[in-house]
Amino acid sequence: MTAMLLRGALLPDGSTRDLLLEGGRVARVAPRGALPAGPPETDLTGYLLLPAPAEPHAHLDKAHTWDLVGAPPCDLPSAVGAWREHAERVTEEDVALRARVALDELAMNGATAVRTHVDVLPGEDPLRGLRALLRLREAVRGRTELQIAVLHLDAPDAVLREAFALGADVLGGCPHLAADPEAAVTRAVRLADEFGVGVDLHADENLDPASLDLRLLAAAVRRDGFSRPVTASHCVSLGVMPDEEAARLAKEVALAGIGVVTLPLTNLYLQGRDHPAPVPRGLTAVRTLLDAGVTLAAGGDNIRDPFNPVGRADPLETAALLVAAGHLTPAEALHTVTAGARAVLGLPPAGPFEGAVADLLAVRAGSLSEALGAACPDRVVFRAGRIVSRTTVVRELA
């Protein structure tokens, strides 16, 4: 890894600094002009330098299928049904092509690490989607760290064993869609322990305050002494619980060491359609989780597929939504898509500070508010101290 000097970068605290990147890390941060010349230099004057985002929850195997599939009336059951019907026709090459486009979009927007869920598909070859993503993981190694979670409802143990023998990273699942959520959670923890992997469950993706996935998962982790990383994604029902009950459950989650991933774009789109006015927000209780000390991350979830027809594969869009809909500060929202997301993925800290991994995102913006609010497209992405993407936009106005 060669060294690089970054000159004149604006940091989130408002200071302007030079940075020396060396050995894949940030070796020095100093006032502008204080670092001697020598290594190749990149001028970041006019750019805000941030930790590179990580995407903790994607569905690359489903990406870019909205125009093929649709999903009226645009709620979760209809999306699940539409995808299951389409999945019968999905091939390994189809997944490989669409997933590569979506992953490249995420990378150009700044994500240097991505966790994607991949369905166990119907038919005689249920792991064809997984094989496509395993190929993609190898193709982008060194540019993007790709983690693969196997998403299933009731796949046989033998199929799941094969998936992890092939090289999957994390065991997923959807207990709230299972006939017996408690049995589904217990099985997930047991199999993950057997396979030696972490757990990342779609949990409580509904507005029913009696939904139990998160509570069951916290209890199972503590009861079984499960020591590998555990993540609960969505957790929508926590947002409609009475405040005291939500706070108690958040404390249980914190004690169990479970990370929570909120997914504002898809959940705001899918949830609440069957509720009379006032329509509730489809978000988990982000402030309650933060107050309880839970590791909170945020992800983009679906990219123009039956579960969400929009989304631009941009973690900064996710952060902006948490400012508007989750009432987080811009700094708190940024944390969910950077440090919080990396923590959920089990990755070391990254950012413009000494000793950190040199995964960085430079955005042409004068402040964090501008970077989030204006969706500034001019970006330079650094992975382990080298530039892996640069986007420059020319705008003309008569």
Legacy VTK file of the C-alpha trace (Angstrom):
# vtk DataFile Version 3.0
C-alpha trace
ASCII
DATASET POLYDATA
POINTS 398 float
0.000 0.000 0.000
1.473 3.344 -1.039
1.245 6.502 1.026
-0.926 9.466 0.030
-1.277 13.030 1.269
-4.710 14.627 1.388
-4.506 18.409 1.366
-7.020 20.949 2.600
-9.853 18.653 3.673
-12.704 20.125 5.721
-13.450 17.862 8.685
-16.869 17.507 10.359
-15.686 19.629 13.304
-15.160 22.578 10.934
-11.366 22.461 10.902
-9.293 22.233 7.722
-6.599 19.585 7.841
-4.035 17.630 5.859
-3.937 13.861 6.292
-1.225 11.310 5.654
-2.587 7.912 4.632
-0.138 5.071 5.010
-0.466 1.304 5.283
-4.219 1.472 4.799
-4.696 3.747 7.814
-4.696 7.412 8.707
-1.148 7.925 9.937
-1.260 11.662 10.705
-3.763 14.528 10.824
-2.246 18.004 10.917
-3.057 21.660 10.219
-3.015 22.596 6.572
0.533 22.830 5.226
2.125 21.188 8.264
2.896 17.837 6.630
5.991 17.733 4.391
5.668 16.911 0.711
6.760 13.547 -0.594
3.934 11.078 -1.203
1.452 11.633 -4.045
-1.034 14.362 -3.114
-4.783 14.763 -3.583
-6.226 18.249 -3.201
-9.496 18.124 -1.254
-10.069 21.865 -1.087
-13.831 22.387 -1.084
-14.544 18.842 0.083
-15.945 17.639 3.395
-14.055 14.519 4.508
-16.143 11.886 6.298
-15.772 8.285 7.378
-16.763 6.112 4.434
-20.273 4.743 4.948
-21.023 1.049 5.274
-24.296 -0.476 4.065
-25.431 -2.924 6.772
-28.575 -4.202 5.039
-29.048 -4.627 1.298
-30.822 -7.097 -0.973
-28.584 -7.148 -4.014
-30.278 -10.258 -5.394
-33.580 -8.352 -5.677
-32.194 -5.003 -6.870
-33.601 -3.329 -9.987
-36.582 -5.648 -10.428
-39.421 -3.174 -9.767
-40.047 -2.545 -13.462
-40.191 -6.301 -14.065
-42.296 -7.264 -11.080
-44.022 -4.355 -9.333
-46.032 -5.164 -6.230
-49.415 -3.429 -5.966
-50.944 -2.616 -3.503
-47.433 -1.847 -2.264
-47.482 -3.326 1.235
-45.237 -6.016 2.716
-47.459 -9.061 1.995
-47.932 -8.035 -1.649
-44.191 -7.400 -2.032
-43.358 -10.817 -0.577
-45.878 -12.493 -2.879
-44.686 -10.663 -5.981
-41.074 -11.513 -5.308
-41.796 -15.189 -4.589
-43.597 -15.513 -7.907
-40.789 -13.784 -9.794
-38.090 -15.746 -7.940
-39.162 -18.904 -9.752
-37.662 -17.387 -12.930
-34.530 -15.854 -11.403
-31.233 -17.280 -12.686
-27.707 -17.108 -11.333
-26.604 -14.828 -14.183
-29.608 -12.553 -13.676
-28.689 -12.066 -10.028
-25.021 -11.566 -10.897
-25.752 -8.782 -13.405
-28.246 -6.838 -11.296
-26.287 -7.247 -8.067
-23.122 -5.901 -9.712
-24.934 -2.773 -10.898
-26.395 -2.121 -7.447
-23.105 -2.788 -5.646
-21.261 -0.440 -8.001
-23.853 2.249 -7.252
-23.286 1.801 -3.519
-19.511 1.936 -4.007
-19.611 5.122 -6.090
-21.800 6.751 -3.438
-19.216 5.942 -0.783
-19.925 2.529 0.744
-16.738 0.523 1.218
-18.458 -2.338 3.071
-21.838 -3.918 2.365
-23.860 -6.693 3.949
-26.386 -8.149 1.562
-29.058 -10.706 2.281
-29.644 -13.334 -0.384
-32.731 -15.501 -0.620
-32.766 -19.252 -0.586
-34.648 -19.429 -3.886
-37.434 -21.784 -4.968
-36.743 -24.620 -7.381
-34.201 -27.380 -7.748
-31.221 -25.043 -7.300
-32.045 -22.919 -4.229
-28.510 -21.522 -3.835
-28.108 -20.040 -7.333
-28.472 -16.510 -5.958
-25.855 -17.198 -3.298
-23.377 -18.483 -5.885
-23.825 -15.290 -7.909
-23.029 -13.148 -4.870
-20.056 -15.290 -3.902
-18.625 -14.627 -7.369
-19.315 -10.928 -6.920
-17.602 -10.914 -3.519
-14.423 -12.198 -5.143
-14.678 -9.761 -8.056
-14.781 -6.680 -5.789
-12.347 -7.879 -3.144
-10.051 -5.001 -2.231
-12.579 -2.385 -3.348
-15.670 -3.354 -1.356
-15.950 -5.705 1.600
-19.056 -7.789 0.862
-20.717 -9.862 3.572
-23.463 -12.305 2.595
-26.362 -13.265 4.872
-28.506 -16.253 3.898
-32.165 -15.218 4.067
-34.758 -17.960 4.416
-38.054 -18.775 6.065
-37.959 -22.535 6.562
-35.116 -23.886 4.427
-33.962 -27.410 5.360
-30.896 -27.701 7.556
-29.058 -29.484 4.737
-29.522 -26.539 2.363
-28.272 -24.093 4.979
-25.246 -26.276 5.722
-24.419 -26.273 2.018
-24.764 -22.489 1.901
-22.153 -22.035 4.619
-19.914 -24.707 3.125
-19.934 -22.583 -0.051
-18.831 -19.530 1.917
-21.824 -17.527 3.217
-21.006 -15.279 6.170
-24.138 -14.732 8.289
-27.404 -16.576 8.971
-30.568 -14.587 8.319
-34.270 -15.251 8.695
-37.731 -13.733 9.120
-39.287 -14.989 12.375
-42.319 -12.674 12.094
-43.314 -14.480 8.878
-42.875 -17.958 10.377
-45.739 -20.047 11.731
-43.893 -20.249 15.074
-41.632 -17.200 15.598
-40.168 -18.548 18.841
-39.141 -21.808 17.188
-37.675 -19.865 14.258
-35.536 -17.698 16.557
-34.372 -20.696 18.601
-33.454 -22.561 15.423
-31.550 -19.593 14.012
-29.386 -19.246 17.115
-28.785 -22.998 17.267
-27.770 -23.295 13.617
-25.594 -20.188 13.710
-23.742 -21.673 16.677
-23.315 -24.928 14.752
-22.034 -23.140 11.646
-19.833 -20.759 13.621
-21.399 -17.597 12.165
-23.327 -14.540 13.320
-27.067 -13.920 13.078
-28.900 -11.109 11.281
-32.678 -11.492 11.454
-35.442 -9.476 9.841
-37.352 -8.819 13.056
-40.802 -7.408 13.836
-41.312 -5.889 10.390
-44.825 -4.775 11.260
-46.735 -2.241 13.323
-48.058 -4.762 15.849
-46.796 -3.784 19.325
-47.288 -7.408 20.408
-44.772 -8.720 17.852
-42.126 -10.667 19.763
-39.119 -11.291 17.480
-36.752 -8.841 19.155
-37.694 -9.924 22.665
-37.346 -13.605 21.706
-33.957 -12.989 20.106
-32.602 -11.124 23.146
-33.805 -13.915 25.429
-32.320 -16.666 23.235
-28.924 -14.971 22.982
-28.638 -14.564 26.741
-30.144 -17.973 27.561
-27.858 -19.887 25.183
-24.753 -17.793 25.813
-24.449 -17.109 22.100
-21.239 -15.119 21.683
-21.101 -14.317 17.964
-22.391 -11.037 16.500
-26.166 -10.662 16.465
-28.157 -8.111 14.497
-31.876 -7.398 14.377
-33.017 -5.465 11.318
-36.227 -3.425 10.944
-37.686 -3.780 14.495
-40.594 -1.586 13.346
-43.011 -2.653 16.077
-40.720 -1.165 18.736
-41.694 2.240 17.384
-45.373 1.772 18.248
-44.927 0.307 21.727
-45.720 2.404 24.802
-42.631 4.372 25.803
-41.910 2.476 29.013
-42.293 -0.929 27.374
-40.058 0.093 24.473
-37.411 1.372 26.892
-37.432 -1.920 28.839
-37.056 -3.941 25.648
-34.270 -1.673 24.406
-32.381 -2.322 27.656
-32.798 -6.084 27.112
-31.409 -5.686 23.605
-28.438 -3.698 24.896
-27.694 -6.300 27.597
-27.779 -9.053 24.954
-25.314 -7.110 22.808
-27.636 -7.062 19.804
-27.121 -4.404 17.159
-30.211 -2.912 15.515
-30.424 -1.760 11.899
-33.164 0.721 11.084
-34.261 0.842 7.436
-36.204 4.071 6.966
-36.663 4.160 3.209
-38.342 0.780 2.762
-40.198 0.810 6.072
-41.665 4.258 5.488
-42.817 3.011 2.079
-44.313 -0.347 3.118
-45.687 0.234 6.604
-48.902 1.917 7.702
-50.920 1.443 4.513
-53.605 -0.534 6.336
-53.909 1.971 9.199
-56.577 4.682 9.223
-55.396 8.229 9.780
-53.180 9.208 11.464
-50.783 6.873 9.635
-47.908 5.780 11.922
-44.295 6.059 10.850
-42.753 2.739 9.907
-39.587 3.261 11.944
-38.145 1.591 14.972
-37.693 3.647 18.150
-34.297 5.074 17.225
-34.035 7.527 20.113
-35.065 4.900 22.661
-32.448 2.489 21.324
-29.723 5.132 21.457
-30.691 6.110 24.992
-30.419 2.445 26.025
-26.908 2.165 24.621
-27.827 -0.124 21.729
-25.508 -0.080 18.719
-27.706 1.537 16.081
-27.011 1.308 12.381
-29.066 2.340 9.371
-29.334 0.870 5.909
-30.946 1.471 2.565
-32.520 -2.003 2.302
-34.193 -2.337 -1.104
-33.111 -0.680 -4.339
-35.988 -0.342 -6.799
-37.488 -3.773 -6.305
-40.968 -5.054 -5.271
-40.348 -3.880 -1.706
-39.525 -0.294 -2.694
-39.689 1.320 -6.164
-37.222 4.071 -5.271
-33.860 4.376 -3.516
-30.575 5.515 -4.987
-28.119 3.200 -3.199
-26.804 6.118 -1.165
-26.126 5.861 2.575
-26.304 9.648 2.828
-29.933 9.435 1.649
-30.570 7.006 4.513
-28.980 9.419 6.978
-31.046 12.323 5.654
-34.233 10.324 6.163
-33.300 9.677 9.778
-32.912 13.409 10.305
-36.345 14.130 8.806
-38.335 11.103 9.952
-36.334 9.819 12.923
-35.552 13.226 14.453
-31.847 12.475 14.806
-29.291 15.243 14.520
-27.203 15.229 11.315
-24.203 13.985 13.304
-26.223 11.176 14.922
-27.666 10.185 11.558
-24.229 10.103 9.954
-23.009 7.889 12.789
-25.672 5.268 11.982
-24.405 4.846 8.416
-20.696 5.046 9.301
-19.431 4.020 12.750
-22.699 2.339 13.756
-22.900 0.385 10.514
-19.263 -0.715 10.722
-19.790 -1.848 14.316
-22.746 -4.023 13.296
-20.627 -5.526 10.514
-17.799 -6.251 12.954
-15.361 -3.870 11.235
-12.762 -1.624 12.910
-13.371 2.139 13.088
-12.715 4.196 9.970
-12.566 7.920 9.466
-10.401 11.046 9.283
-8.613 10.539 12.599
-5.231 9.085 13.459
-5.056 5.300 13.678
-8.356 4.725 11.890
-8.795 2.590 8.805
-8.439 4.930 5.817
-11.890 4.230 4.392
-13.014 7.780 3.656
-15.608 9.698 1.686
-14.890 13.189 0.423
-18.032 15.105 -0.580
-17.973 18.499 -2.298
-19.888 20.302 0.445
-19.321 23.020 3.009
-21.001 21.288 5.931
-22.581 18.022 7.020
-26.042 19.548 6.629
-25.259 20.376 2.997
-23.814 16.924 2.329
-26.955 15.223 3.637
-29.521 17.711 2.421
-28.243 18.446 -1.080
-27.245 14.874 -1.941
-24.015 16.343 -3.297
-22.937 14.074 -6.165
-19.255 15.104 -6.412
-17.486 12.465 -4.320
-14.126 10.779 -3.907
-14.098 7.373 -2.196
-11.019 5.963 -0.455
-10.664 2.306 0.484
-7.702 1.433 2.725
-5.950 4.624 1.684
-6.375 4.447 -2.085
-8.937 6.082 -4.359
-11.466 3.530 -5.628
-14.091 5.896 -7.057
-14.337 9.493 -8.174
-17.543 11.187 -9.351
-17.504 14.655 -10.886
-20.699 16.303 -12.131
-20.881 19.255 -14.506
-24.042 21.379 -14.231
-24.953 24.053 -16.753
-27.571 26.755 -16.321
-28.578 29.124 -19.092
LINES 1 399
398 0 1 2 3 4 5 6 7 8 9 10 11 12 13 14 15 16 17 18 19 20 21 22 23 24 25 26 27 28 29 30 31 32 33 34 35 36 37 38 39 40 41 42 43 44 45 46 47 48 49 50 51 52 53 54 55 56 57 58 59 60 61 62 63 64 65 66 67 68 69 70 71 72 73 74 75 76 77 78 79 80 81 82 83 84 85 86 87 88 89 90 91 92 93 94 95 96 97 98 99 100 101 102 103 104 105 106 107 108 109 110 111 112 113 114 115 116 117 118 119 120 121 122 123 124 125 126 127 128 129 130 131 132 133 134 135 136 137 138 139 140 141 142 143 144 145 146 147 148 149 150 151 152 153 154 155 156 157 158 159 160 161 162 163 164 165 166 167 168 169 170 171 172 173 174 175 176 177 178 179 180 181 182 183 184 185 186 187 188 189 190 191 192 193 194 195 196 197 198 199 200 201 202 203 204 205 206 207 208 209 210 211 212 213 214 215 216 217 218 219 220 221 222 223 224 225 226 227 228 229 230 231 232 233 234 235 236 237 238 239 240 241 242 243 244 245 246 247 248 249 250 251 252 253 254 255 256 257 258 259 260 261 262 263 264 265 266 267 268 269 270 271 272 273 274 275 276 277 278 279 280 281 282 283 284 285 286 287 288 289 290 291 292 293 294 295 296 297 298 299 300 301 302 303 304 305 306 307 308 309 310 311 312 313 314 315 316 317 318 319 320 321 322 323 324 325 326 327 328 329 330 331 332 333 334 335 336 337 338 339 340 341 342 343 344 345 346 347 348 349 350 351 352 353 354 355 356 357 358 359 360 361 362 363 364 365 366 367 368 369 370 371 372 373 374 375 376 377 378 379 380 381 382 383 384 385 386 387 388 389 390 391 392 393 394 395 396 397
